[in-house]
Every structure is written in C-alpha cells, then in structure tokens.
Amino acid sequence: MTTDAAPVPLLEVQGLTKRFGSLVANDDVTFTVRAGEVHGLLGENGAGKSTLVKSLYGIHQPDAGRVVVDGRDERIASPSHARDLGIGMVFQDMRLIPALTVWENIALQLRDTPRVLKPRDAQRAITDASAHYGLDVDPSALVRDLSIGEWQRAELLKVLLAGARVLILDEPTSVLTPQEADALFDVLRRLTADGVGVILIAHKIREVRQIADRVTVLRGGRTVLADTDPHELTDAELVRAMVGTSVKPVSRRPEPTDETADAPVVVSLRGASVLRPTGVLGLDGVDLDIRAGRILGVAGIAGSGQGELADLLVGVAPLRSGSMELPGLDARGTTTGDLRVAGVVDVVANPVHDYVVRGMTISDHVALWEATTAGRRRFDVRGAATTFARRDERAGLRAADPSRRLDQLSGGNIQRVLLTLALTQDARLVIASYPTRGLDVLTTERTHALLLEARDRGEAVVLVSEDLDELLALSDEVVVLHHGRVAGTVPAVDADRDRLGLLMTEGAA
C-alpha cells in the first residue's frame, strides 16, 4: 500500500544563525512556510523577526544554517535573487516612488520589463491582477495621491506581479482601519487559495487568530514556539511565549467624573485650518477643546488631518485661519521653543526621521531635550547620562545605554528613548502620535500605563493612533477626523470599533 508523500514546503529555515559582532540576532532558528497557509511570526522588539525575514529576502547573509526553497538549498545573495526565487516582501515603511504612477512603480519591479515601457500593457496586467485578488487600485494614479490603503494594495500588486509565491508582510495592518484590515485579510485568503504562502509579522494577537493558520514565536533570537496552531493557545499563553511573563492590560477609568468632564481647557481650537506643504487644506475648520486630566483620542484614516493637528499643537504648522488659544499664552505666532518651555511635549509620529540627529548619542539627545524644555542655550552632556538613567528607571521602558548612537538603534529602541523622555517630563499638554507603533506587547502596555499616569497627574493628553483598540482602552473621548474635518466626537464609553471605523471611512454622513 502506498501513500502520497507530503508536499514539499515552499520555504524551510533550518538552524539559521545571524550575528552582528557580539550580538546574536538569530540563534538556531527553525521556520517553515507551506503553500496555502498564513504563518504568523510573533515576538518582542529585538526578538529577531526582522533579521530573520531580511535573511530570507537576501538583505542579510546568515552565519550558519540552511535556507531551503522548493526543496533546494539556496544562498539568497540579494533581494533580486530572492524575487527570482519567488520570495517577495512588503516592508512596513512602504517603498513605492511617490512621484511615479502605480503602473510605473510596478513595471520597474518586474523581471521582464522591456527597455521601452508600454503603459497600456502594464495597466492591463495590473487591472487583471486587481480584479483577481480584490486589490482595487487605479494603475494610472500617482502614488503620492493614494490613500494608505491604496498604497498598500499597490505594494502587494507589485510583489505579486513579480511572481512571489512566498509573501512576507511586515506589520501590514499598523496603518489600516478595521474595515481595511478585514479587506486585506480577504486578499490574503484569496492568495492562499491560489497556493501562495504568507509570512505575517504581527503584534496584535486578535489579528493573528483571525488570519494565521500557524504561528512561530521568537524570543531573544531563539524559537520558543514553533509551527503551532494559534487557536490551541490562550491569549495569555501567546503573550507569555513572546515576553516570558504574564502581561496585564491597563485600562482607563470606565467613565469620566463630573470633575474631569469640566476640567480646565488647556487648548481651545475654533475654526482652525492648516495648509499642507502642497497648498491643500489638511485641517479644515476644526473646533476642539482639550482638557486637563483627560485623554483625547484622535482617529482617522491616514492623511485625514491627524498630522496637521499634532503639528499645530506643537507650533510646527501655522494657522491659516481660525484660532488656537492656550490660557496664559498667545498661541498665534508662538514658536515651537516657546511651547516646549510652556509645557507642551510631543512624541513625533516618525522618530527616525523627525527626532534622530545622525551621529549623536542618546546622551547628546537627552542634553538637547533638557536644554530646549528648559529654554537654555547650554547643553549639559556630562550630566545627561545620569539624568537619563533616572528617567529610564521611572519610565520602565528598558531603554538602551545612553552612550550608544541613537541612529544605530532599531526603530523600536529609538521609540523607547523618545517615550522615556516625553512621558517622564512634567507637562501641561502631551501630544503622542502613534506612540506604540511597532512596539512589543510588554513595552506597549507600559507605555499605556505611562499615558494614564500623565493623565492622572492632570496633564492633557492627545493620543493619535491607528489602533482602535488602543484608543478605546485609553481615551476619555475620541474625535474622528475625515478629510480634515471633525466627523464626530464620541465618549469612549459609547464607542466601539465599528462606530469609529464608519466615521473614519464615511465621515459625519
């Protein structure tokens, strides 16, 4: 009697080890991707997930171990080689060229692109693939004009049309609404039905349960849970595998008291409008009161005005019309430095680009932070390490050694440094834009606790986030922006994901 042999996996990793000097980023990792499955890859920041997939995509070269593609040992020398082997990757910081159209971006990625591009042929191929996979995007649209969801769909089409049979997705839902995330998962189901294997890097256990067939968990560069059905484990067991301990989620007060609901207004906006650099209104006639001792959540599809609101509150973006009043300050014409000295603190949306000064250590950044918040011209670099150690102990975010160069750290570790400074600063107003984006479970929960502590000290907190679960867990009320306008303000006790998602996508209508 004979039996059919098990199908050969699309990709196997056996004993992969990758070192960076004395740091062992991956240590004897084993990992398998099968056709028609979504394999979730979980772990804390620094667990080795990015190093693993970058080794599979040819960015890094392993120091030991085997990578087997379709049953053949391969040394993946470059991303181009990976694409030739049918491995495609969509990075978290999506990498299309904004000045080109969708079809031009995709054509540049294809292996058989002719010297003279024929727009009609490229657009037809994109349209056919869009219809097959449910990835609706206009091939003739300029990438810079796309919404974040459309941008991601274009990235997926680029990878699929290049022939990917193993698709690596790095935190793909981090900037999507719940409806967009559900639509993405529908696309992944179509892909796996066609035999594609998907590696999904994620932090949200709810989403892993929704879409993943199996999960592998890395901790400290090693595999601690391999090829496991996520439905066989509880949330607590998955978290414990990721961080090595139990994590108790924090929560806001169930509802505001009369005292907090009538708390003093820290910032008042009336008819506030802000222009984007392109000359288009990014914030259009917004009325908003931000009160002490409360967390105001800000939700919206990417590009709906959240960035302009944060920039206005910290003095980066000037008012085009309307007013912004801070009791005790004349906000119109006030500089960013004046606002910092007055107690306005911000966690920028993109720390790598907007906070990090290349070549400077963490101590240098601490000295710069201390000087600007105190309004001094003198930088105390010598005392910065001691200052940061005290702040790090108070924050409990396990930041890196202050002697290290900040630009050489991972995005998650850069975020830890910024959060340590911002959330241990005595402030009147804290603007936290996407404070937990890309952070692991343990660091996320500690950041949530710090935001609640700031609120309980009487600070006004503006929390901008694409994570509706985060907004619902922490906010006293949530304002939803849609095309730069306020689509609605919902008390958190009356809010749910569907209600917020509809306001985000449909506006006040």
FENKAKA-V483473 format. One record per residue. N is the residue number from 1. D_FIRST is the distance of its C-alpha to the first C-alpha in Angstrom with 1 decimal. Layout:
n:N d_first:D_FIRST
n:N d_first:D_FIRST
This chain:
n:1 d_first:0.0
n:2 d_first:3.8
n:3 d_first:6.9
n:4 d_first:10.4
n:5 d_first:12.7
n:6 d_first:15.8
n:7 d_first:18.7
n:8 d_first:21.3
n:9 d_first:24.4
n:10 d_first:27.5
n:11 d_first:29.5
n:12 d_first:29.2
n:13 d_first:32.1
n:14 d_first:31.7
n:15 d_first:34.7
n:16 d_first:37.3
n:17 d_first:40.9
n:18 d_first:44.0
n:19 d_first:47.6
n:20 d_first:50.9
n:21 d_first:53.4
n:22 d_first:53.2
n:23 d_first:51.2
n:24 d_first:47.4
n:25 d_first:46.3
n:26 d_first:42.6
n:27 d_first:41.3
n:28 d_first:37.7
n:29 d_first:36.4
n:30 d_first:32.7
n:31 d_first:31.8
n:32 d_first:29.0
n:33 d_first:29.3
n:34 d_first:26.4
n:35 d_first:26.6
n:36 d_first:28.0
n:37 d_first:29.3
n:38 d_first:32.8
n:39 d_first:33.1
n:40 d_first:36.4
n:41 d_first:38.2
n:42 d_first:40.8
n:43 d_first:43.6
n:44 d_first:47.3
n:45 d_first:49.6
n:46 d_first:49.1
n:47 d_first:45.7
n:48 d_first:44.3
n:49 d_first:42.7
n:50 d_first:44.9
n:51 d_first:44.5
n:52 d_first:40.7
n:53 d_first:40.6
n:54 d_first:43.4
n:55 d_first:41.4
n:56 d_first:38.5
n:57 d_first:41.1
n:58 d_first:42.8
n:59 d_first:46.0
n:60 d_first:45.5
n:61 d_first:43.9
n:62 d_first:41.9
n:63 d_first:43.2
n:64 d_first:39.8
n:65 d_first:36.1
n:66 d_first:33.7
n:67 d_first:33.3
n:68 d_first:30.1
n:69 d_first:30.1
n:70 d_first:27.0
n:71 d_first:25.4
n:72 d_first:28.6
n:73 d_first:31.3
n:74 d_first:34.6
n:75 d_first:38.1
n:76 d_first:39.5
n:77 d_first:43.1
n:78 d_first:44.7
n:79 d_first:44.3
n:80 d_first:44.3
n:81 d_first:41.4
n:82 d_first:39.5
n:83 d_first:40.2
n:84 d_first:38.9
n:85 d_first:35.6
n:86 d_first:35.5
n:87 d_first:36.9
n:88 d_first:39.9
n:89 d_first:42.2
n:90 d_first:44.8
n:91 d_first:47.3
n:92 d_first:49.3
n:93 d_first:52.5
n:94 d_first:51.5
n:95 d_first:52.5
n:96 d_first:53.6
n:97 d_first:57.0
n:98 d_first:59.3
n:99 d_first:61.7
n:100 d_first:59.1
n:101 d_first:57.4
n:102 d_first:53.8
n:103 d_first:52.9
n:104 d_first:54.7
n:105 d_first:53.0
n:106 d_first:49.5
n:107 d_first:50.4
n:108 d_first:51.5
n:109 d_first:48.0
n:110 d_first:46.1
n:111 d_first:45.0
n:112 d_first:46.1
n:113 d_first:49.5
n:114 d_first:52.0
n:115 d_first:55.5
n:116 d_first:57.1
n:117 d_first:55.5
n:118 d_first:55.3
n:119 d_first:55.7
n:120 d_first:54.7
n:121 d_first:51.3
n:122 d_first:50.6
n:123 d_first:51.7
n:124 d_first:49.6
n:125 d_first:46.4
n:126 d_first:47.4
n:127 d_first:48.1
n:128 d_first:44.8
n:129 d_first:42.9
n:130 d_first:45.2
n:131 d_first:44.3
n:132 d_first:40.5
n:133 d_first:40.4
n:134 d_first:43.4
n:135 d_first:45.5
n:136 d_first:48.9
n:137 d_first:51.3
n:138 d_first:54.1
n:139 d_first:53.4
n:140 d_first:57.2
n:141 d_first:58.2
n:142 d_first:59.6
n:143 d_first:57.5
n:144 d_first:60.6
n:145 d_first:61.0
n:146 d_first:57.6
n:147 d_first:56.9
n:148 d_first:54.6
n:149 d_first:51.8
n:150 d_first:52.3
n:151 d_first:52.5
n:152 d_first:49.1
n:153 d_first:47.6
n:154 d_first:49.0
n:155 d_first:47.5
n:156 d_first:44.0
n:157 d_first:44.5
n:158 d_first:45.7
n:159 d_first:42.6
n:160 d_first:40.2
n:161 d_first:42.0
n:162 d_first:41.7
n:163 d_first:37.9
n:164 d_first:36.9
n:165 d_first:33.2
n:166 d_first:33.9
n:167 d_first:37.1
n:168 d_first:39.2
n:169 d_first:41.7
n:170 d_first:44.5
n:171 d_first:46.0
n:172 d_first:45.9
n:173 d_first:47.4
n:174 d_first:50.4
n:175 d_first:52.9
n:176 d_first:51.4
n:177 d_first:52.6
n:178 d_first:50.2
n:179 d_first:49.9
n:180 d_first:49.2
n:181 d_first:46.6
n:182 d_first:44.8
n:183 d_first:45.0
n:184 d_first:43.5
n:185 d_first:40.6
n:186 d_first:40.0
n:187 d_first:39.9
n:188 d_first:37.4
n:189 d_first:35.1
n:190 d_first:35.5
n:191 d_first:34.7
n:192 d_first:31.5
n:193 d_first:30.4
n:194 d_first:30.8
n:195 d_first:28.6
n:196 d_first:31.5
n:197 d_first:31.2
n:198 d_first:34.4
n:199 d_first:36.1
n:200 d_first:38.8
n:201 d_first:41.5
n:202 d_first:43.3
n:203 d_first:45.7
n:204 d_first:45.6
n:205 d_first:43.1
n:206 d_first:43.6
n:207 d_first:42.4
n:208 d_first:39.4
n:209 d_first:38.3
n:210 d_first:39.0
n:211 d_first:36.9
n:212 d_first:34.7
n:213 d_first:31.0
n:214 d_first:31.1
n:215 d_first:34.1
n:216 d_first:34.9
n:217 d_first:38.3
n:218 d_first:40.5
n:219 d_first:43.5
n:220 d_first:45.8
n:221 d_first:43.4
n:222 d_first:40.5
n:223 d_first:37.4
n:224 d_first:38.0
n:225 d_first:35.3
n:226 d_first:32.2
n:227 d_first:29.7
n:228 d_first:30.8
n:229 d_first:30.8
n:230 d_first:34.6
n:231 d_first:34.5
n:232 d_first:33.4
n:233 d_first:36.8
n:234 d_first:40.4
n:235 d_first:42.9
n:236 d_first:44.6
n:237 d_first:41.5
n:238 d_first:40.9
n:239 d_first:44.6
n:240 d_first:44.6
n:241 d_first:41.7
n:242 d_first:43.7
n:243 d_first:47.1
n:244 d_first:46.5
n:245 d_first:48.8
n:246 d_first:49.3
n:247 d_first:51.3
n:248 d_first:53.6
n:249 d_first:54.4
n:250 d_first:58.1
n:251 d_first:59.7
n:252 d_first:63.0
n:253 d_first:65.6
n:254 d_first:64.5
n:255 d_first:67.6
n:256 d_first:70.8
n:257 d_first:73.9
n:258 d_first:77.2
n:259 d_first:78.3
n:260 d_first:75.5
n:261 d_first:75.5
n:262 d_first:79.2
n:263 d_first:78.8
n:264 d_first:80.9
n:265 d_first:79.8
n:266 d_first:79.0
n:267 d_first:78.4
n:268 d_first:79.4
n:269 d_first:78.3
n:270 d_first:80.2
n:271 d_first:79.2
n:272 d_first:77.6
n:273 d_first:76.4
n:274 d_first:74.9
n:275 d_first:74.3
n:276 d_first:71.3
n:277 d_first:72.1
n:278 d_first:71.2
n:279 d_first:74.1
n:280 d_first:71.9
n:281 d_first:72.5
n:282 d_first:69.9
n:283 d_first:71.6
n:284 d_first:73.6
n:285 d_first:76.2
n:286 d_first:74.5
n:287 d_first:76.3
n:288 d_first:74.9
n:289 d_first:76.3
n:290 d_first:74.6
n:291 d_first:75.7
n:292 d_first:76.0
n:293 d_first:73.6
n:294 d_first:71.0
n:295 d_first:67.8
n:296 d_first:67.7
n:297 d_first:64.2
n:298 d_first:64.0
n:299 d_first:61.1
n:300 d_first:60.5
n:301 d_first:58.2
n:302 d_first:58.7
n:303 d_first:62.1
n:304 d_first:63.6
n:305 d_first:66.6
n:306 d_first:65.2
n:307 d_first:66.1
n:308 d_first:69.5
n:309 d_first:70.2
n:310 d_first:69.3
n:311 d_first:71.4
n:312 d_first:74.3
n:313 d_first:74.3
n:314 d_first:74.4
n:315 d_first:77.0
n:316 d_first:74.9
n:317 d_first:75.2
n:318 d_first:78.6
n:319 d_first:79.4
n:320 d_first:80.1
n:321 d_first:81.6
n:322 d_first:81.9
n:323 d_first:82.5
n:324 d_first:80.8
n:325 d_first:82.9
n:326 d_first:82.4
n:327 d_first:85.2
n:328 d_first:87.4
n:329 d_first:86.1
n:330 d_first:87.0
n:331 d_first:83.5
n:332 d_first:84.6
n:333 d_first:85.0
n:334 d_first:83.8
n:335 d_first:81.8
n:336 d_first:78.4
n:337 d_first:80.2
n:338 d_first:82.6
n:339 d_first:79.7
n:340 d_first:78.0
n:341 d_first:81.2
n:342 d_first:81.6
n:343 d_first:78.2
n:344 d_first:75.8
n:345 d_first:72.5
n:346 d_first:69.4
n:347 d_first:65.8
n:348 d_first:65.2
n:349 d_first:62.1
n:350 d_first:61.2
n:351 d_first:62.4
n:352 d_first:61.0
n:353 d_first:63.3
n:354 d_first:66.1
n:355 d_first:66.6
n:356 d_first:65.6
n:357 d_first:68.3
n:358 d_first:66.7
n:359 d_first:67.8
n:360 d_first:69.0
n:361 d_first:67.8
n:362 d_first:67.0
n:363 d_first:70.5
n:364 d_first:72.1
n:365 d_first:70.5
n:366 d_first:71.7
n:367 d_first:75.2
n:368 d_first:75.2
n:369 d_first:74.0
n:370 d_first:76.6
n:371 d_first:79.4
n:372 d_first:78.6
n:373 d_first:78.2
n:374 d_first:81.5
n:375 d_first:83.3
n:376 d_first:84.1
n:377 d_first:84.4
n:378 d_first:83.7
n:379 d_first:80.1
n:380 d_first:79.7
n:381 d_first:76.7
n:382 d_first:77.6
n:383 d_first:77.3
n:384 d_first:74.3
n:385 d_first:71.7
n:386 d_first:73.4
n:387 d_first:73.6
n:388 d_first:70.0
n:389 d_first:68.9
n:390 d_first:70.9
n:391 d_first:69.3
n:392 d_first:65.8
n:393 d_first:66.3
n:394 d_first:67.6
n:395 d_first:64.8
n:396 d_first:61.9
n:397 d_first:59.8
n:398 d_first:59.1
n:399 d_first:60.7
n:400 d_first:60.6
n:401 d_first:63.3
n:402 d_first:66.5
n:403 d_first:66.9
n:404 d_first:63.9
n:405 d_first:64.3
n:406 d_first:63.2
n:407 d_first:61.9
n:408 d_first:59.4
n:409 d_first:57.7
n:410 d_first:54.7
n:411 d_first:55.5
n:412 d_first:54.8
n:413 d_first:57.0
n:414 d_first:59.8
n:415 d_first:59.5
n:416 d_first:59.9
n:417 d_first:63.2
n:418 d_first:64.6
n:419 d_first:63.7
n:420 d_first:65.2
n:421 d_first:68.5
n:422 d_first:68.6
n:423 d_first:67.7
n:424 d_first:70.0
n:425 d_first:72.9
n:426 d_first:75.7
n:427 d_first:75.6
n:428 d_first:77.0
n:429 d_first:74.2
n:430 d_first:70.6
n:431 d_first:68.7
n:432 d_first:65.0
n:433 d_first:63.0
n:434 d_first:59.2
n:435 d_first:59.8
n:436 d_first:56.2
n:437 d_first:54.4
n:438 d_first:51.6
n:439 d_first:52.5
n:440 d_first:50.0
n:441 d_first:49.9
n:442 d_first:52.3
n:443 d_first:54.8
n:444 d_first:54.7
n:445 d_first:55.6
n:446 d_first:58.4
n:447 d_first:59.8
n:448 d_first:59.8
n:449 d_first:61.7
n:450 d_first:64.2
n:451 d_first:64.8
n:452 d_first:65.5
n:453 d_first:67.8
n:454 d_first:69.7
n:455 d_first:70.1
n:456 d_first:71.3
n:457 d_first:73.9
n:458 d_first:75.4
n:459 d_first:74.0
n:460 d_first:73.0
n:461 d_first:69.4
n:462 d_first:68.0
n:463 d_first:64.2
n:464 d_first:62.6
n:465 d_first:58.9
n:466 d_first:56.0
n:467 d_first:54.1
n:468 d_first:55.1
n:469 d_first:53.7
n:470 d_first:56.1
n:471 d_first:59.0
n:472 d_first:58.5
n:473 d_first:58.2
n:474 d_first:61.4
n:475 d_first:63.8
n:476 d_first:66.7
n:477 d_first:66.6
n:478 d_first:64.7
n:479 d_first:66.4
n:480 d_first:64.2
n:481 d_first:65.3
n:482 d_first:64.5
n:483 d_first:65.9
n:484 d_first:68.5
n:485 d_first:69.8
n:486 d_first:69.3
n:487 d_first:66.9
n:488 d_first:67.3
n:489 d_first:68.0
n:490 d_first:66.0
n:491 d_first:66.6
n:492 d_first:63.4
n:493 d_first:63.4
n:494 d_first:63.2
n:495 d_first:60.7
n:496 d_first:56.9
n:497 d_first:54.4
n:498 d_first:54.5
n:499 d_first:58.2
n:500 d_first:58.7
n:501 d_first:56.0
n:502 d_first:57.7
n:503 d_first:61.0
n:504 d_first:59.5
n:505 d_first:58.1
n:506 d_first:60.7
n:507 d_first:63.9
n:508 d_first:66.4
n:509 d_first:65.5
